[in-house]
Amino acid sequence: MPKSLVRKALDGFQPYIPGEQPPDAEGWVKLNTNESPLPPSPRVLQAIKDAANDALRLYPSPTAAPAREAIAGRFSLDPSQVVIGNGGDELIEMCFRAFAGAGDTVAYPTPTYPLLEPLCRIHEAEPSPHPTELPWELPPSLGPDPAPLKFIVNPNSPTGALFPTPAVEAAVAASSGLVAIDEAYVDFAPHSCLPLLERHQNVVLLRTFSKSYGLAGLRIGFALGPRDVIEALSSVKDSYNVDRLAIVGAVAAIEDEEHHRRLVDEVVNNRGELAGALAGMGFDLVPSATNFIFARPPKAAAGVVAALRERKILVRHYDREPIAGWIRITIGTRDQNERLLAALKEVL
Ligand SMILES: Cc1ncc(COP(=O)(O)O)c(C=O)c1O
């Protein structure tokens, strides 16, 4: 397509580049996109198989009603306080559509989820970054920023650090606009910002089934918030944004809380073991509240990442300051973590 046909606002646009997704059959150890190393509940797989029938000729529920009700029940909320998205990413996009348009500012601490900056460009909004440095605390400048939309990824990515709830609450209380707290990784953390929903009307929590439910391939997430905020998000979403298989899968996932707990416990346990081993090899680590570890190797990060890649192990490297020396490693199975550690012993 000739470049001149594309909107002028997208001149020089740098899209978000997702982590590498090689074909499943190639046998990579994928520790680069924070997927679950463990499979989803067998009840989810059965529910999806059962739903793969003639009814697929019909559109799904526009509000993903069965999933909305199951999630509301799980969090003791009313369904009107829940909206379902095609993954957490779509919920972030819906926040832009509803709360920040051309000329508005969108504030967030950095480093954080690199999707936010390209979304600002797409919506012709102005990024208002609030830089943080080690130990990656929430910057006090964020609260007073007058932006109509703010994002706080908590626990944060790529750092894995959890901002304490009182600091997040202070930022919410000081904000005149909406604060979206992206809790994609919160199930691996000791606490969430859920109690803020009882005290603030300008906050929404974004969650996903991609990490702690092992369902990144299904593309489903949800937002929890005050009725007005949820109504605004629902009003701008695509009509049938979540398909029938994802809806039944999400319901089954919510209903199998025992599987969910087991998955989270195993990842948290493996995280402790991997962190100990990496520290023993001379890595600097950020204490992780997520399903990944942010670590600075004792040798140049780019070389370490390339050497791991030669051994068919993928990790994530953001080649820019202030995190250029760091890598982000998804927690794998015990076996995958051992393969990583054996490769690192050779490389270092
Ligand atoms: C911070 C953050 N938010 C949201 C997401 C979105 O996840 P999904 O769209 O798979 O639900 C991710 C995925 O990696 C993430 O890292």
The ligand as a MOL file (V3000), in Angstrom:
LIG
                    3D

  0  0  0     0  0            999 V3000
M  V30 BEGIN CTAB
M  V30 COUNTS 16 16 0 0 0
M  V30 BEGIN ATOM
M  V30 1 C 1.7570 -5.6050 31.3400 0
M  V30 2 C 0.8930 -6.3980 30.4400 0
M  V30 3 N -0.3780 -6.0460 30.3010 0
M  V30 4 C -1.2010 -6.7210 29.5150 0
M  V30 5 C -0.7480 -7.8080 28.8140 0
M  V30 6 C -1.7570 -8.4070 27.8960 0
M  V30 7 O -1.9470 -9.6990 27.9160 0
M  V30 8 P -3.0820 -10.3550 27.0550 0
M  V30 9 O -3.4600 -9.4330 25.9490 0
M  V30 10 O -2.4780 -11.6260 26.5790 0
M  V30 11 O -4.2030 -10.5680 28.0100 0
M  V30 12 C 0.5750 -8.2210 28.9080 0
M  V30 13 C 1.0820 -9.3660 28.1490 0
M  V30 14 O 2.2110 -9.7260 28.1290 0
M  V30 15 C 1.4200 -7.4940 29.7700 0
M  V30 16 O 2.7090 -7.8040 29.9000 0
M  V30 END ATOM
M  V30 BEGIN BOND
M  V30 1 1 1 2
M  V30 2 1 2 3
M  V30 3 2 2 15
M  V30 4 2 3 4
M  V30 5 1 4 5
M  V30 6 1 5 6
M  V30 7 2 5 12
M  V30 8 1 6 7
M  V30 9 1 7 8
M  V30 10 2 8 9
M  V30 11 1 8 10
M  V30 12 1 8 11
M  V30 13 1 12 13
M  V30 14 1 12 15
M  V30 15 2 13 14
M  V30 16 1 15 16
M  V30 END BOND
M  V30 END CTAB
M  END
